[in-house]
Amino acid sequence: MATPKKRTTRKPPRPYHHGNLRRALLDEALATIRDQGIHGLTLREIGARLGVSRSALYRHFADKRALLTAVATEGFRTLREGLVSAWEDGGRGDAAFRAMGVAYIRFAIANPSHYRVMFSGFVDGEPHDPELAAEGMGAFQALVDALATLQREGVVRDDETVLMARHVWALVHGVALLGIDGQLPEPGAVEQLMEYALDRLESGIAATLG
């Protein structure tokens, strides 16, 4: 009499056992965005890679938009904290303002998946998540507040503060995108352009004498 074969069970490719599932989902999403782009991200695939049930997945994120909102919120929070630290640690002067520009560009280069989601426009036409809106505005407000301080001290031009902040943001955003899109492939090219752009920015918004 033949011995019956033992049944084998399929194991998930990357089983998730315990710990912070929300963090694991975010990390897996960031890796997917890095490798496949935002459009390559699906909740079903993320859950399959971690080996978690659909119900467990949906307890944290109802849909792809909710997951992307969490990624963007985390990105803006980290950026805001980096900008504020650069300003405070640098002494709240013109050197600190330059350090904010450096911190912004280096954040984007170090966190391209976050950065792409933050500025992808995926929430266009939809009600903004309050936490995401607060963190996004907080990052921009850090720049506005720094410029307002420098204006009061007579360091930069007395132009409309928010407009000047948008000008600064546009410049560092452009350098950041060139860097993460691989448009500056030569060794040291990102740092070189960053330093040049910040030099020209400082001279452009500096207060005029007389």
Secondary structure, DSSP 8 states (H G I E B T S, - for coil): ------------SS---SS-HHHHHHHHHHHHHHHH-GGG--HHHHHHHHT--HHHHHHH-SSHHHHHHHHHHHHHHHHHHHHHHHHHHTTSSHHHHHHHHHHHHHHHHH-HHHHHHHTS-TTTTS---HHHHHHHHHHHHHHHHHHHHHHHTTSB--S-HHHHHHHHHHHHHHHHHHHHTT---STTHHHHHHHHHHHHHHHHHB----
